[in-house]
Amino acid sequence: MARRAACLLLGFLGTSCAEESVTAAAAEGEAFHRLRFKRFTERFDKQYETPEEHELRFGIWQTNLAKIQDVNSNPHSTWTARVNEHADLTFEEFAAKFLMDENAAQNCSATAKDTSGRRLRGQSPPESLHSMLPRSKSLPINAQYAPFFDWRAYKVVTELKNQGSCGSCWTFSTTGALEAHTALKAFRETHEESNLPDLSEQQLIDCARDFNNFGCNGGLPSQAFEYIKYAGGLYTDAKYPYIEGSGGEHPERTCQFKGSKSSIGAVVPGGAVNITADDESELLDAVALVGPVSIAFEVTDDFRFYSSGVYTNPKCHSTPDKVNHAVLAVGFGTTEDGDDFWVVKNSWGSTWGARGYFNIARGQNMCGVATCASYPDVYGDEGRAAVLQGGEAWTHHAAAGDTVVEAAEVTELRA
């Protein structure tokens, strides 16, 4: 009776019980969201200077939460998203902090030519990628590979790093590739595992600008490999530590590289080896037969919330002028549903994505993953010949039928 009387009164006042229920539900929904936002700020240690800033971030967080829910509620989605530390930023704010700007993306294609028709810095892949990889048996290019392969299982991929609030992803892609290839070279020469080098990203930020790189505003691994070749090497992080990434201004700093051989952690005598633009078959051969490969692609709004699965986005671009983030391809696989993917190491820390890694669709040049791919030639002509003369040095495991050793964390990336 009381409920009916209340409804009659609301009707007299021009408000229905249905409208009252909607209003109450909305209030409950906002209260729930505010509680979740409070937990978000506590988990990621978010502190806002004013109540107005707090409300602004709450509104942005709600908008991003809706985007995440759209991904997870899509029955056709091959990946999942989740709230992370970036959920209180607009995409424009996120891009300014973590991605390369448009100037760094120009002519990113590893096999692009300048206006005179000359190839840009770096060499094209050898006719046979086997010349980069001494092997005990012959495997034809474009062979059928094992359904899942990951270089982490062979202990040549270094620990995850975090670039922080600096568009220096290209330096982490560069060092990640060079760390792996340096370790592989040592194994091929000695037949023994060696300690993985921890190389300096800061040296690349400070010293590689003459090679068309722009510090915290972006750059390209292929151009960084060429810088390392001509500089004579790359220091270890212990010698030249990373100081960017804490936010604020990023002034152009004086290069501190002096060429001290005792502090050089790696060299690139052959410079960059460039994968033919948009050729994922060639990229697959390089990852399978040579080692991890530096790649770049376009990050769009939803990607920053990636959690698991095989990332796809029909709205992203694959042209050289659109790529804005450099990462490291360390493996590949195929889901039970037959979807091919790349296994990729990011530089946003271990709490992002799948413990810092992600899978992205393979075979479609998704978001431009094969548009500007390269890896370092750590041999040079003389060094490669010396390794070849050393005889049987390496039997690869990516061929179909070979046993693929999987680390525990590797299996978690299976879609």
C-alpha positions as CSV (number, residue, x, y, z in Angstrom):
1,M,0.0,0.0,0.0
2,A,2.8,2.4,0.9
3,R,4.6,1.6,-2.4
4,R,1.4,2.2,-4.3
5,A,0.8,5.5,-2.5
6,A,4.3,6.6,-3.2
7,C,3.9,5.9,-6.9
8,L,0.6,7.8,-6.9
9,L,2.4,10.8,-5.3
10,L,5.2,10.6,-7.8
11,G,2.7,10.4,-10.6
12,F,1.0,13.5,-9.3
13,L,4.4,15.2,-9.3
14,G,5.1,14.1,-12.9
15,T,7.5,11.3,-12.1
16,S,6.8,7.6,-12.7
17,C,8.0,4.7,-10.6
18,A,10.0,3.4,-13.6
19,E,11.8,6.7,-13.7
20,E,12.5,6.5,-10.0
21,S,14.0,3.0,-10.4
22,V,16.2,4.2,-13.2
23,T,17.4,7.1,-11.1
24,A,18.1,4.8,-8.2
25,A,19.9,2.3,-10.4
26,A,22.0,5.1,-11.9
27,A,22.9,6.3,-8.4
28,E,23.9,2.8,-7.3
29,G,25.9,2.4,-10.5
30,E,27.8,5.6,-9.9
31,A,28.5,4.7,-6.3
32,F,29.8,1.3,-7.5
33,H,32.0,3.0,-10.1
34,R,33.3,5.5,-7.6
35,L,34.2,2.6,-5.3
36,R,36.0,0.8,-8.2
37,F,37.8,4.1,-9.1
38,K,38.9,4.5,-5.5
39,R,40.4,1.0,-5.6
40,F,42.1,1.9,-8.9
41,T,43.7,5.0,-7.5
42,E,45.0,3.0,-4.5
43,R,46.3,0.1,-6.5
44,F,48.2,2.3,-8.9
45,D,49.1,5.0,-6.4
46,K,47.3,7.8,-8.3
47,Q,47.2,11.2,-6.6
48,Y,45.4,14.2,-8.0
49,E,46.2,17.7,-7.0
50,T,42.6,19.1,-6.9
51,P,39.0,17.8,-6.6
52,E,38.5,19.0,-10.1
53,E,41.4,16.9,-11.4
54,H,40.0,13.9,-9.5
55,E,36.6,14.3,-11.2
56,L,38.2,14.8,-14.6
57,R,40.1,11.5,-14.1
58,F,37.1,9.7,-12.8
59,G,35.2,10.7,-16.0
60,I,38.0,9.5,-18.3
61,W,38.3,6.3,-16.3
62,Q,34.5,5.6,-16.8
63,T,34.9,6.2,-20.5
64,N,37.8,3.8,-20.8
65,L,36.0,1.3,-18.6
66,A,33.1,1.3,-21.2
67,K,35.6,0.7,-24.0
68,I,37.1,-2.3,-22.1
69,Q,33.7,-3.7,-21.5
70,D,32.9,-3.4,-25.2
71,V,35.9,-5.5,-26.1
72,N,35.1,-8.2,-23.5
73,S,31.4,-8.4,-24.4
74,N,32.1,-8.8,-28.1
75,P,31.4,-12.5,-28.9
76,H,33.7,-12.2,-32.0
77,S,36.7,-10.7,-30.1
78,T,39.9,-12.8,-30.1
79,W,41.4,-10.9,-27.2
80,T,40.5,-9.5,-23.8
81,A,41.1,-6.1,-22.2
82,R,41.4,-5.0,-18.6
83,V,41.8,-1.9,-16.5
84,N,45.4,-1.0,-16.0
85,E,47.4,2.0,-14.8
86,H,46.7,3.9,-18.0
87,A,42.9,3.9,-17.5
88,D,42.7,7.5,-16.2
89,L,44.4,8.9,-19.4
90,T,42.8,10.0,-22.7
91,F,44.4,8.3,-25.6
92,E,46.0,11.6,-26.6
93,E,47.6,11.9,-23.2
94,F,48.8,8.3,-23.4
95,A,50.3,8.8,-26.9
96,A,52.2,11.9,-25.8
97,K,53.7,10.0,-22.9
98,F,54.5,6.5,-24.4
99,L,54.3,6.6,-28.2
100,M,56.5,8.0,-31.0
101,D,55.3,11.2,-32.7
102,E,54.6,11.4,-36.4
103,N,58.0,12.8,-37.4
104,A,59.7,9.6,-36.1
105,A,57.3,7.4,-38.1
106,Q,58.1,9.0,-41.5
107,N,59.8,6.5,-43.9
108,C,59.9,3.8,-41.2
109,S,59.7,1.1,-43.9
110,A,63.0,-0.8,-43.5
111,T,63.2,-1.2,-47.3
112,A,62.1,2.3,-48.2
113,K,64.2,4.4,-50.6
114,D,64.9,8.1,-50.5
115,T,63.9,10.5,-53.3
116,S,67.0,9.7,-55.3
117,G,66.1,6.0,-55.4
118,R,68.8,4.9,-53.0
119,R,68.1,2.5,-50.2
120,L,68.0,4.0,-46.8
121,R,70.7,2.9,-44.2
122,G,70.9,-0.8,-43.7
123,Q,71.2,-3.9,-45.8
124,S,68.5,-6.1,-47.2
125,P,68.3,-9.7,-46.0
126,P,70.7,-12.1,-47.6
127,E,69.4,-14.4,-50.4
128,S,69.5,-17.2,-47.8
129,L,68.8,-16.4,-44.2
130,H,70.9,-19.4,-43.4
131,S,74.0,-17.4,-44.1
132,M,73.2,-15.5,-40.9
133,L,72.7,-18.7,-39.0
134,P,75.2,-21.6,-39.0
135,R,73.2,-24.8,-39.0
136,S,73.8,-28.6,-38.9
137,K,71.0,-29.3,-41.4
138,S,69.3,-27.6,-44.3
139,L,65.9,-26.1,-43.9
140,P,64.3,-24.4,-46.9
141,I,63.0,-20.9,-46.5
142,N,59.2,-20.8,-45.8
143,A,59.4,-24.3,-44.3
144,Q,56.6,-25.4,-42.1
145,Y,57.5,-24.5,-38.5
146,A,56.3,-25.9,-35.2
147,P,52.9,-24.6,-34.2
148,F,54.4,-22.6,-31.3
149,F,57.9,-21.2,-30.9
150,D,59.3,-18.7,-28.4
151,W,62.9,-17.6,-28.0
152,R,62.4,-17.1,-24.3
153,A,62.5,-20.9,-23.9
154,Y,66.1,-20.7,-25.1
155,K,67.1,-18.1,-22.5
156,V,68.2,-15.4,-25.0
157,V,65.5,-12.9,-24.2
158,T,66.3,-10.4,-21.4
159,E,64.1,-9.4,-18.5
160,L,61.2,-7.0,-19.2
161,K,62.0,-3.3,-18.9
162,N,59.8,-0.2,-18.6
163,Q,60.4,2.8,-20.8
164,G,58.3,5.1,-18.5
165,S,56.9,8.4,-19.7
166,C,59.2,8.7,-22.7
167,G,58.7,7.7,-26.3
168,S,61.8,5.7,-26.2
169,C,60.2,2.4,-27.2
170,W,62.6,2.2,-30.2
171,T,65.6,2.0,-27.9
172,F,64.1,-0.9,-25.9
173,S,63.3,-2.7,-29.1
174,T,66.9,-2.1,-30.3
175,T,68.5,-3.3,-27.1
176,G,66.2,-6.3,-26.8
177,A,67.1,-7.5,-30.2
178,L,70.8,-6.9,-29.8
179,E,70.9,-8.5,-26.3
180,A,69.3,-11.7,-27.8
181,H,71.5,-11.8,-31.0
182,T,74.7,-11.2,-28.9
183,A,73.8,-14.1,-26.7
184,L,73.0,-16.3,-29.7
185,K,76.3,-15.4,-31.3
186,A,78.2,-16.3,-28.1
187,F,76.4,-19.7,-28.0
188,R,77.2,-20.4,-31.7
189,E,80.9,-19.6,-31.1
190,T,81.4,-21.4,-27.8
191,H,78.5,-24.0,-27.7
192,E,77.9,-22.8,-24.1
193,E,75.3,-20.5,-22.6
194,S,76.5,-17.0,-21.5
195,N,75.2,-14.2,-19.4
196,L,72.7,-12.0,-21.2
197,P,74.0,-8.5,-21.7
198,D,72.0,-5.6,-20.3
199,L,72.5,-2.8,-22.8
200,S,72.1,1.0,-22.6
201,E,68.9,2.6,-23.9
202,Q,70.1,6.0,-22.7
203,Q,73.1,6.0,-25.0
204,L,70.8,5.6,-28.0
205,I,68.6,8.4,-26.7
206,D,71.5,10.8,-26.2
207,C,73.8,9.8,-29.1
208,A,71.9,8.4,-32.1
209,R,70.2,11.6,-33.2
210,D,72.4,12.0,-36.2
211,F,70.9,8.8,-37.5
212,N,67.4,10.3,-37.8
213,N,66.3,9.4,-34.3
214,F,64.6,11.8,-31.9
215,G,65.2,10.6,-28.3
216,C,62.0,10.6,-26.3
217,N,60.0,11.6,-29.4
218,G,60.8,8.3,-31.2
219,G,63.2,6.7,-33.6
220,L,63.8,3.4,-35.4
221,P,65.7,0.3,-34.4
222,S,67.1,-0.1,-38.0
223,Q,68.7,3.4,-37.7
224,A,69.8,2.6,-34.1
225,F,71.6,-0.5,-35.3
226,E,73.4,1.6,-37.9
227,Y,74.4,4.1,-35.3
228,I,75.9,1.3,-33.1
229,K,77.8,0.0,-36.1
230,Y,79.5,3.4,-36.8
231,A,79.9,4.3,-33.1
232,G,81.8,1.1,-32.5
233,G,79.5,-0.4,-29.9
234,L,76.8,0.1,-27.2
235,Y,77.6,0.5,-23.6
236,T,76.0,-1.6,-20.9
237,D,73.2,-0.1,-18.8
238,A,75.4,-0.2,-15.8
239,K,77.9,2.1,-17.6
240,Y,75.3,4.4,-19.2
241,P,72.1,4.0,-17.1
242,Y,68.5,4.9,-18.2
243,I,67.4,8.2,-16.6
244,E,64.3,9.0,-18.7
245,G,60.8,7.8,-18.1
246,S,60.0,9.6,-14.8
247,G,57.8,12.2,-16.5
248,G,58.4,15.9,-17.0
249,E,60.7,17.4,-19.6
250,H,63.2,15.5,-21.6
251,P,66.0,17.9,-22.5
252,E,68.5,16.9,-25.2
253,R,71.5,15.6,-23.3
254,T,75.1,15.5,-24.3
255,C,76.3,12.1,-25.5
256,Q,78.5,10.4,-22.9
257,F,79.7,7.6,-25.1
258,K,83.5,7.6,-25.1
259,G,84.2,4.3,-26.8
260,S,85.7,2.6,-23.8
261,K,86.0,-1.1,-24.9
262,S,85.8,-2.4,-21.4
263,S,82.3,-0.9,-21.0
264,I,80.9,-2.0,-24.4
265,G,78.3,-4.6,-24.1
266,A,77.7,-5.4,-27.7
267,V,78.7,-4.4,-31.3
268,V,76.9,-4.5,-34.6
269,P,79.7,-4.9,-37.3
270,G,77.2,-5.6,-40.0
271,G,74.6,-2.9,-39.1
272,A,70.9,-3.4,-39.7
273,V,69.4,-6.2,-41.7
274,N,66.0,-5.0,-43.0
275,I,63.0,-7.3,-43.7
276,T,61.2,-6.5,-46.9
277,A,58.3,-4.2,-46.0
278,D,55.0,-5.9,-45.5
279,D,56.5,-9.4,-46.0
280,E,55.4,-11.5,-43.1
281,S,56.7,-14.7,-44.7
282,E,60.2,-13.2,-44.7
283,L,59.6,-11.9,-41.1
284,L,58.6,-15.4,-40.0
285,D,61.8,-16.9,-41.5
286,A,63.9,-14.3,-39.7
287,V,62.3,-14.9,-36.3
288,A,62.4,-18.7,-36.8
289,L,65.9,-19.0,-38.2
290,V,67.9,-16.0,-37.0
291,G,66.5,-14.6,-33.7
292,P,64.1,-12.0,-32.3
293,V,63.3,-9.2,-34.7
294,S,62.6,-5.5,-33.9
295,I,59.2,-4.5,-35.3
296,A,57.0,-1.4,-35.2
297,F,53.2,-1.0,-35.5
298,E,50.3,1.4,-34.9
299,V,49.0,1.5,-31.4
300,T,45.4,2.5,-31.3
301,D,43.2,3.4,-28.3
302,D,42.1,-0.1,-27.3
303,F,45.5,-1.7,-27.4
304,R,46.8,-0.1,-24.2
305,F,44.3,-2.2,-22.3
306,Y,45.3,-5.5,-23.8
307,S,45.2,-8.4,-21.3
308,S,45.2,-11.8,-23.2
309,G,44.4,-13.5,-26.5
310,V,45.3,-12.5,-30.1
311,Y,45.0,-8.8,-30.6
312,T,43.2,-7.6,-33.8
313,N,41.8,-4.2,-34.8
314,P,40.2,-3.6,-38.2
315,K,40.6,0.1,-37.8
316,C,44.3,0.3,-37.4
317,H,46.7,1.1,-40.3
318,S,49.6,-0.7,-41.8
319,T,51.4,2.2,-43.6
320,P,54.9,3.5,-42.7
321,D,53.6,6.9,-41.7
322,K,51.2,5.5,-39.0
323,V,53.4,3.2,-36.9
324,N,54.0,4.7,-33.5
325,H,55.5,2.0,-31.3
326,A,58.5,-0.3,-31.6
327,V,58.6,-3.7,-29.9
328,L,60.3,-7.1,-30.2
329,A,58.9,-10.2,-32.0
330,V,60.3,-13.2,-30.0
331,G,58.1,-16.0,-31.3
332,F,55.0,-17.1,-33.1
333,G,52.1,-19.6,-32.8
334,T,48.7,-20.8,-33.9
335,T,45.6,-21.1,-31.8
336,E,43.4,-24.1,-31.6
337,D,41.0,-22.3,-33.9
338,G,43.8,-21.9,-36.5
339,D,44.5,-18.2,-35.9
340,D,48.2,-17.4,-36.5
341,F,49.9,-14.9,-34.2
342,W,53.2,-13.2,-33.2
343,V,54.5,-13.3,-29.6
344,V,55.8,-9.9,-28.8
345,K,57.8,-8.3,-26.0
346,N,56.7,-4.8,-25.0
347,S,58.5,-2.2,-22.9
348,W,55.7,-1.1,-20.6
349,G,56.7,-3.1,-17.6
350,S,55.7,-6.6,-16.4
351,T,52.3,-5.6,-15.0
352,W,51.0,-4.6,-18.5
353,G,49.3,-7.2,-20.8
354,A,50.3,-10.8,-20.4
355,R,53.3,-10.2,-18.0
356,G,54.6,-7.5,-20.3
357,Y,54.0,-9.5,-23.5
358,F,51.2,-9.7,-26.1
359,N,50.0,-11.7,-29.1
360,I,49.0,-10.0,-32.3
361,A,47.5,-11.5,-35.4
362,R,50.0,-12.9,-37.9
363,G,49.6,-13.1,-41.7
364,Q,47.5,-9.9,-42.1
365,N,50.2,-7.3,-41.4
366,M,48.0,-6.3,-38.5
367,C,48.5,-2.7,-37.6
368,G,51.7,-2.7,-39.7
369,V,53.7,-5.3,-37.7
370,A,55.7,-6.2,-40.9
371,T,56.0,-2.7,-42.2
372,C,59.4,-1.8,-40.8
373,A,61.1,-4.9,-39.3
374,S,64.9,-5.3,-38.8
375,Y,67.5,-7.1,-36.8
376,P,71.2,-6.5,-36.0
377,D,74.0,-8.3,-38.0
378,V,76.3,-9.1,-35.0
379,Y,78.7,-11.0,-37.3
380,G,79.7,-8.9,-40.2
381,D,81.3,-10.7,-43.1
382,E,84.5,-11.7,-41.3
383,G,82.8,-12.8,-38.1
384,R,80.2,-14.9,-39.9
385,A,82.9,-16.6,-41.9
386,A,84.8,-17.5,-38.7
387,V,81.7,-19.0,-37.1
388,L,81.0,-21.0,-40.2
389,Q,84.5,-22.4,-40.2
390,G,83.9,-23.5,-36.6
391,G,81.8,-26.3,-37.9
392,E,78.5,-27.5,-36.5
393,A,77.4,-24.9,-34.0
394,W,73.7,-24.8,-33.8
395,T,70.7,-27.0,-34.5
396,H,67.6,-25.0,-34.6
397,H,64.3,-26.1,-33.0
398,A,61.7,-24.2,-35.0
399,A,61.3,-26.8,-37.7
400,A,58.1,-28.9,-37.7
401,G,58.7,-32.2,-35.9
402,D,61.5,-30.8,-33.6
403,T,60.9,-30.7,-29.9
404,V,60.1,-27.2,-28.7
405,V,61.1,-26.6,-25.1
406,E,58.6,-24.3,-23.4
407,A,59.2,-22.2,-20.2
408,A,56.3,-22.1,-17.8
409,E,55.5,-18.4,-18.6
410,V,55.6,-19.1,-22.3
411,T,52.7,-21.5,-22.2
412,E,50.5,-18.8,-20.5
413,L,50.7,-16.8,-23.8
414,R,48.9,-19.5,-25.7
415,A,45.6,-18.0,-26.9
